[in-house]
Amino acid sequence: MDGRSEMARAAAEAAARQSYGKLVAYLAARMRDVAGAEDALADAFAAALERWPLSGVPEKPEAWLLAVARRRDVDAVRRRLTGEAARGHLQLIAEEAEARMTNDELPDERLRLMFACAHPAIEASVRAPLILQTVLGLDAAAIASAFLVSPTTMGQRLVRAKNRIREAGIPFRVPERTELGERLDAVLEAIYATFAEGWSDPAGTETRRRNLASEGIWLGRLVASLIPDEPETLGLLALMLFAEARRAARRSPDGDFVPLAEQDTTLWDDTLIDEAEGLLRRAAAKGVIGRYQLEAAVQSAHTARRRGGSTDWPAIRQLYDALMAIAGSPVVAINRAVAIAEVEGAAEGLAALERIGDDRRLAEYQPYWAARAGLSARLGKTADAAEAYDRAIGLERDPALRRFLQAERGKLVRN
């Protein structure tokens, strides 16, 4: 590949990372067809890879991609429809195509798309995954991993959901406050999953995940600004900021993983922590406790170590008890077991893990096996710990975390 081709490909990839969700949202809101918008945009990116090496990268790549995607949509409508139905759709597209649009003028309609994906007509279990794919362009395999289901199952659910949006004529709008309900829950879940995907790539080295943590925080700020009186929107933003504040401490200068308990608190971002504490206080003042507020409170308890030097594990244990009562999940149960181990001993923590061991979703979930390994090692159960470490190492994608787990397993041999 020559230098010009490489530059064109890099420009197309940059546009995809920065503009994918914005362009899909804009197109889908007008086409009322998420899958069609994705297909049109995919064709536009393919055209960019073909043409830009010859003609050069356009001054405004986002506007170029949008124009090509619109033309693809017009062609698709002509193929699918005839008569009045096609004429009306094509006229709308033609009118919009006449307007000269720059990157800066393109309205950001991602929030409208997110609420369309969270509509009650969409199956509840697929709302958040659908948002992740349409807004961020994540593939079914990556989303399936985050939601503990198989890629095939997730792919089928996503296809059905997109068809449902088109067939049911689901509107692309932010609902009135009285309509929010569970739709807001799905939007917040997707935002948090977005942040978590980026958080799992701290060095920003994976193209698929690059900037996702920042995207999650941006979306969280957007929702919090639009719905400022909803305590869970404030709680979610606080939760993400608490985590983001520790980013610089998560890796050593050599790129090695540093566990939370061993992180240098002077590397934590006090400005983000203070903002998160303020958001959490605002949320608590509303008098309605929810999942994200509790999870943010857990992070607040951890960050208190920067002042007191120790972690308040009894408080964290109580917070996880409350989380289990209102939002029980395998992830919460694992973290609760770790907190139990810190308060009541490793044996009690391991027993709590064993009580959820029959959940088939945990078979491929690395944190479960890493927690079992650590607690088994503390109890001197070397064989069980080694087996669990092997499972965790095999499931881990992050090289730094894999090296950390391998080192911990190595200590078993030396002991």
C-alpha positions as CSV (number, residue, x, y, z in Angstrom):
1,M,0.0,0.0,0.0
2,D,1.5,3.4,-1.0
3,G,1.6,6.4,1.2
4,R,-1.4,8.1,-0.4
5,S,-3.5,5.0,0.1
6,E,-2.4,4.7,3.7
7,M,-3.3,8.4,4.3
8,A,-6.8,7.9,2.7
9,R,-7.4,4.8,4.8
10,A,-6.3,6.6,7.9
11,A,-8.6,9.5,7.1
12,A,-11.6,7.2,6.5
13,E,-10.9,5.3,9.8
14,A,-10.6,8.6,11.7
15,A,-13.9,9.8,10.2
16,A,-15.5,6.5,11.2
17,R,-14.3,6.8,14.8
18,Q,-15.3,10.4,15.2
19,S,-18.5,10.6,13.1
20,Y,-20.0,7.1,12.7
21,G,-22.8,7.5,15.3
22,K,-23.4,11.1,14.4
23,L,-23.9,10.2,10.7
24,V,-26.0,7.1,11.4
25,A,-28.2,9.1,13.8
26,Y,-28.7,11.8,11.2
27,L,-29.5,9.4,8.4
28,A,-31.7,7.1,10.4
29,A,-33.8,9.9,11.8
30,R,-34.7,10.8,8.2
31,M,-34.9,7.4,6.7
32,R,-36.7,5.8,9.7
33,D,-34.6,2.8,8.9
34,V,-31.5,2.1,11.1
35,A,-30.3,-0.8,9.0
36,G,-30.7,1.2,5.8
37,A,-28.7,4.1,7.3
38,E,-25.9,1.7,8.4
39,D,-25.8,0.1,4.9
40,A,-25.8,3.5,3.2
41,L,-23.0,4.7,5.4
42,A,-21.0,1.5,4.9
43,D,-21.2,2.1,1.2
44,A,-20.0,5.7,1.7
45,F,-16.9,4.5,3.7
46,A,-16.2,1.9,1.0
47,A,-16.4,4.7,-1.6
48,A,-14.0,6.8,0.4
49,L,-11.4,4.0,0.5
50,E,-11.8,3.7,-3.3
51,R,-11.8,7.4,-4.2
52,W,-9.8,9.3,-1.7
53,P,-6.4,7.7,-2.7
54,L,-7.0,9.0,-6.2
55,S,-8.7,12.4,-5.6
56,G,-7.3,13.2,-2.2
57,V,-9.0,13.5,1.2
58,P,-11.8,16.1,1.0
59,E,-11.6,19.2,3.1
60,K,-14.7,18.1,5.1
61,P,-14.7,14.3,5.2
62,E,-17.9,14.1,7.3
63,A,-19.9,16.1,4.8
64,W,-18.5,14.1,1.9
65,L,-19.5,10.8,3.5
66,L,-23.0,12.1,4.3
67,A,-23.5,13.2,0.7
68,V,-22.5,9.8,-0.7
69,A,-24.7,8.0,1.9
70,R,-27.7,10.1,0.9
71,R,-27.2,9.2,-2.8
72,R,-27.0,5.5,-1.8
73,D,-30.2,6.0,0.1
74,V,-31.9,7.6,-2.9
75,D,-30.8,4.6,-5.1
76,A,-32.0,2.1,-2.5
77,V,-35.4,3.8,-2.3
78,R,-35.8,3.8,-6.1
79,R,-35.1,0.1,-6.1
80,R,-37.5,-0.7,-3.3
81,L,-40.4,1.6,-3.9
82,T,-42.6,2.9,-6.7
83,G,-45.3,5.5,-7.1
84,E,-46.3,8.0,-4.4
85,A,-44.5,6.2,-1.6
86,A,-41.1,6.6,-3.3
87,R,-41.9,10.0,-4.7
88,G,-42.5,11.5,-1.2
89,H,-39.4,9.9,0.3
90,L,-37.2,11.0,-2.6
91,Q,-38.5,14.5,-2.5
92,L,-37.6,14.8,1.2
93,I,-34.1,13.5,0.5
94,A,-33.7,15.9,-2.5
95,E,-34.7,18.9,-0.4
96,E,-32.2,18.1,2.2
97,A,-29.5,17.3,-0.3
98,E,-29.8,20.8,-1.7
99,A,-28.7,22.4,1.5
100,R,-24.9,22.9,1.7
101,M,-23.8,21.3,4.9
102,T,-20.4,21.4,6.7
103,N,-19.1,19.2,9.5
104,D,-19.9,22.0,12.0
105,E,-23.5,22.4,10.8
106,L,-24.4,18.7,11.0
107,P,-26.8,18.5,14.0
108,D,-25.9,15.8,16.5
109,E,-29.0,13.6,16.8
110,R,-27.4,10.7,18.6
111,L,-29.6,11.1,21.7
112,R,-32.7,10.9,19.5
113,L,-31.4,7.7,18.0
114,M,-30.7,6.3,21.4
115,F,-34.2,6.9,22.6
116,A,-35.6,5.4,19.4
117,C,-33.6,2.2,20.2
118,A,-35.0,2.3,23.8
119,H,-38.6,2.4,22.6
120,P,-41.0,0.0,24.4
121,A,-41.7,-1.7,21.1
122,I,-38.1,-3.0,21.2
123,E,-37.4,-6.1,23.3
124,A,-36.0,-4.9,26.6
125,S,-32.9,-7.1,26.6
126,V,-31.7,-5.7,23.2
127,R,-32.2,-2.0,23.8
128,A,-28.8,-1.2,25.2
129,P,-26.9,-3.5,22.8
130,L,-28.8,-1.8,19.9
131,I,-27.7,1.6,21.0
132,L,-24.1,0.4,21.2
133,Q,-24.1,-0.8,17.7
134,T,-26.0,2.0,16.0
135,V,-24.4,4.9,17.9
136,L,-20.9,3.5,18.2
137,G,-20.6,1.0,15.4
138,L,-19.5,-1.8,17.7
139,D,-19.8,-5.3,16.2
140,A,-22.1,-8.0,17.6
141,A,-19.2,-10.0,19.0
142,A,-17.9,-7.1,21.1
143,I,-21.4,-6.3,22.4
144,A,-22.1,-9.9,23.1
145,S,-19.1,-10.1,25.3
146,A,-20.3,-7.1,27.3
147,F,-23.7,-8.6,27.9
148,L,-22.6,-12.2,28.5
149,V,-24.4,-13.8,25.5
150,S,-23.2,-15.5,22.3
151,P,-22.3,-13.4,19.3
152,T,-24.8,-15.4,17.1
153,T,-27.6,-14.7,19.5
154,M,-26.8,-11.1,19.8
155,G,-26.5,-10.6,16.1
156,Q,-30.0,-12.1,15.6
157,R,-31.5,-9.9,18.3
158,L,-30.0,-6.8,16.7
159,V,-31.3,-7.6,13.2
160,R,-34.8,-8.2,14.6
161,A,-34.7,-4.9,16.6
162,K,-33.7,-2.8,13.6
163,N,-36.5,-4.4,11.6
164,R,-38.9,-3.5,14.4
165,I,-37.9,0.2,14.3
166,R,-38.7,0.4,10.6
167,E,-41.9,-1.7,10.7
168,A,-43.4,0.0,13.7
169,G,-42.5,3.5,12.6
170,I,-40.8,4.3,15.9
171,P,-40.2,8.0,16.2
172,F,-36.7,9.5,16.6
173,R,-37.2,12.0,19.4
174,V,-36.3,12.6,23.1
175,P,-39.5,11.6,24.9
176,E,-41.4,13.8,27.3
177,R,-40.6,13.3,31.0
178,T,-43.7,11.3,31.6
179,E,-42.6,8.8,28.9
180,L,-39.0,8.3,30.1
181,G,-39.4,5.4,32.5
182,E,-37.5,2.3,31.4
183,R,-36.4,4.0,28.1
184,L,-34.0,6.2,30.2
185,D,-32.8,3.0,31.9
186,A,-31.8,1.5,28.6
187,V,-30.1,4.7,27.4
188,L,-28.1,4.9,30.7
189,E,-27.1,1.3,30.5
190,A,-25.8,1.8,26.9
191,I,-23.8,4.9,27.9
192,Y,-22.2,3.0,30.8
193,A,-21.4,0.0,28.5
194,T,-19.8,2.5,26.1
195,F,-17.6,3.9,28.8
196,A,-16.7,0.4,30.1
197,E,-15.6,-0.7,26.6
198,G,-13.2,2.3,26.4
199,W,-12.2,1.8,30.1
200,S,-11.0,-1.7,29.3
201,D,-8.5,-0.3,26.8
202,P,-6.6,2.2,29.0
203,A,-3.8,2.9,26.6
204,G,-6.3,3.6,23.7
205,T,-4.4,1.2,21.4
206,E,-7.4,-0.6,20.0
207,T,-9.1,1.2,17.1
208,R,-12.4,-0.4,17.8
209,R,-12.5,1.0,21.4
210,R,-10.5,4.2,20.9
211,N,-12.1,7.2,22.6
212,L,-15.1,5.2,23.8
213,A,-14.6,6.2,27.4
214,S,-14.6,9.9,26.4
215,E,-17.7,9.2,24.2
216,G,-19.5,7.7,27.2
217,I,-18.7,10.6,29.4
218,W,-19.8,13.0,26.6
219,L,-23.1,11.2,26.2
220,G,-23.5,11.1,30.0
221,R,-23.0,14.9,30.2
222,L,-25.5,15.4,27.4
223,V,-28.2,13.4,29.1
224,A,-27.5,15.0,32.4
225,S,-27.9,18.4,30.8
226,L,-31.1,17.5,29.1
227,I,-32.6,15.8,32.2
228,P,-30.9,17.5,35.1
229,D,-33.5,16.6,37.7
230,E,-33.2,12.8,37.2
231,P,-30.9,11.4,40.0
232,E,-29.7,8.4,38.0
233,T,-28.4,10.5,35.2
234,L,-26.3,12.4,37.7
235,G,-25.3,9.1,39.4
236,L,-24.1,7.6,36.1
237,L,-22.0,10.7,35.2
238,A,-20.5,10.7,38.7
239,L,-19.7,7.0,38.4
240,M,-17.9,7.5,35.1
241,L,-15.9,10.5,36.4
242,F,-14.8,8.6,39.5
243,A,-13.4,5.8,37.3
244,E,-11.9,8.2,34.7
245,A,-10.1,10.1,37.5
246,R,-8.0,7.0,38.2
247,R,-6.9,6.4,34.5
248,A,-3.3,7.7,34.9
249,A,-2.8,5.3,37.9
250,R,-4.0,2.1,36.2
251,R,-0.7,1.4,34.5
252,S,2.9,1.7,35.6
253,P,5.4,3.7,33.5
254,D,6.3,0.4,31.8
255,G,2.6,-0.3,31.0
256,D,2.0,-2.9,33.6
257,F,-1.4,-3.3,35.3
258,V,-1.7,-1.7,38.8
259,P,-4.5,-3.0,41.0
260,L,-6.8,-0.4,42.6
261,A,-5.4,-1.1,46.1
262,E,-1.9,-0.5,44.9
263,Q,-2.5,2.6,42.8
264,D,-0.6,5.8,43.6
265,T,-3.4,8.2,44.8
266,T,-1.4,11.2,43.9
267,L,-1.9,10.3,40.2
268,W,-5.7,10.4,40.6
269,D,-7.4,13.5,39.1
270,D,-8.8,15.5,42.0
271,T,-10.8,17.8,39.8
272,L,-12.8,14.9,38.3
273,I,-13.2,13.4,41.7
274,D,-14.5,16.6,43.2
275,E,-16.9,17.0,40.3
276,A,-18.2,13.5,40.8
277,E,-18.7,14.0,44.5
278,G,-20.8,17.1,43.7
279,L,-22.9,15.2,41.2
280,L,-23.4,12.4,43.8
281,R,-24.6,14.9,46.4
282,R,-27.0,16.5,43.9
283,A,-28.4,13.1,43.1
284,A,-28.8,12.1,46.8
285,A,-30.7,15.3,47.4
286,K,-33.4,14.0,45.1
287,G,-34.3,11.3,47.6
288,V,-34.5,8.5,45.1
289,I,-31.7,5.9,45.3
290,G,-30.8,3.9,42.2
291,R,-28.2,1.6,40.8
292,Y,-25.8,4.2,39.4
293,Q,-25.9,6.3,42.5
294,L,-24.9,3.2,44.6
295,E,-22.2,2.2,42.2
296,A,-20.9,5.8,42.3
297,A,-21.0,5.7,46.1
298,V,-18.8,2.6,46.0
299,Q,-16.3,4.5,43.9
300,S,-16.5,7.4,46.2
301,A,-15.6,5.1,49.1
302,H,-12.6,3.8,47.2
303,T,-11.3,7.3,46.4
304,A,-11.6,8.3,50.0
305,R,-8.3,6.4,50.4
306,R,-6.5,9.5,48.9
307,R,-7.2,11.3,52.2
308,G,-7.5,8.7,54.9
309,G,-5.0,6.1,53.6
310,S,-7.4,3.2,53.9
311,T,-10.5,1.8,52.2
312,D,-13.8,1.6,54.1
313,W,-14.6,-2.0,53.2
314,P,-17.6,-2.3,55.6
315,A,-19.3,0.7,53.8
316,I,-18.5,-0.9,50.4
317,R,-20.0,-4.2,51.6
318,Q,-23.2,-2.4,52.6
319,L,-23.4,-0.6,49.3
320,Y,-23.1,-3.9,47.4
321,D,-25.8,-5.4,49.6
322,A,-28.1,-2.6,48.5
323,L,-27.1,-3.0,44.9
324,M,-27.9,-6.7,45.0
325,A,-31.4,-5.8,46.4
326,I,-32.2,-3.4,43.5
327,A,-30.1,-4.5,40.6
328,G,-28.8,-8.0,41.3
329,S,-26.5,-9.2,38.5
330,P,-23.5,-11.6,38.3
331,V,-21.1,-8.6,38.1
332,V,-22.5,-7.0,41.3
333,A,-22.4,-10.4,43.0
334,I,-18.7,-10.9,42.2
335,N,-17.8,-7.4,43.5
336,R,-19.9,-8.1,46.6
337,A,-18.1,-11.3,47.2
338,V,-14.7,-9.5,47.1
339,A,-16.0,-6.9,49.6
340,I,-17.2,-9.8,51.9
341,A,-13.8,-11.3,51.7
342,E,-12.2,-8.0,52.9
343,V,-14.7,-7.7,55.8
344,E,-15.4,-11.2,56.9
345,G,-12.4,-13.2,55.5
346,A,-11.5,-15.0,52.3
347,A,-13.5,-18.1,53.2
348,E,-16.7,-16.2,53.4
349,G,-15.9,-14.3,50.1
350,L,-15.2,-17.6,48.3
351,A,-18.4,-19.1,49.6
352,A,-20.3,-16.1,48.2
353,L,-18.7,-16.7,44.8
354,E,-19.5,-20.4,44.9
355,R,-23.2,-19.6,45.5
356,I,-23.4,-17.9,42.1
357,G,-21.1,-20.4,40.3
358,D,-24.0,-22.2,38.6
359,D,-24.8,-19.1,36.5
360,R,-23.7,-20.3,33.0
361,R,-22.8,-16.7,32.0
362,L,-19.9,-16.8,34.3
363,A,-18.1,-19.6,32.5
364,E,-16.6,-17.1,30.1
365,Y,-16.4,-14.1,32.4
366,Q,-12.8,-13.4,33.4
367,P,-13.4,-11.3,36.6
368,Y,-15.3,-14.3,38.1
369,W,-12.3,-16.6,37.6
370,A,-9.8,-14.0,38.7
371,A,-11.7,-13.4,41.9
372,R,-12.0,-17.2,42.6
373,A,-8.2,-17.5,42.0
374,G,-7.3,-14.7,44.3
375,L,-9.5,-15.9,47.2
376,S,-8.4,-19.5,46.7
377,A,-4.8,-18.5,46.9
378,R,-5.4,-16.6,50.1
379,L,-6.9,-19.8,51.6
380,G,-3.9,-21.9,50.5
381,K,-6.0,-23.8,47.9
382,T,-3.2,-23.9,45.4
383,A,-4.6,-26.3,42.9
384,D,-8.0,-24.5,42.8
385,A,-6.3,-21.2,42.5
386,A,-4.0,-22.4,39.6
387,E,-7.0,-23.8,37.7
388,A,-9.0,-20.5,38.2
389,Y,-6.0,-18.4,37.2
390,D,-5.6,-20.5,34.0
391,R,-9.3,-19.9,33.2
392,A,-8.9,-16.1,33.8
393,I,-5.7,-15.9,31.8
394,G,-7.3,-17.6,28.8
395,L,-10.3,-15.3,28.8
396,E,-8.4,-12.0,29.3
397,R,-7.8,-9.8,26.1
398,D,-5.7,-7.1,27.7
399,P,-2.0,-8.0,27.5
400,A,-1.1,-6.0,30.7
401,L,-3.8,-7.6,32.7
402,R,-2.9,-11.1,31.4
403,R,0.7,-10.5,32.4
404,F,-0.5,-9.5,35.9
405,L,-2.6,-12.7,36.2
406,Q,0.3,-14.8,35.0
407,A,2.5,-13.2,37.6
408,E,0.0,-13.9,40.4
409,R,-0.2,-17.5,39.2
410,G,3.5,-17.7,39.3
411,K,3.6,-16.9,43.0
412,L,1.6,-20.1,43.6
413,V,4.5,-22.2,42.2
414,R,7.1,-20.4,44.3
415,N,5.0,-20.8,47.4
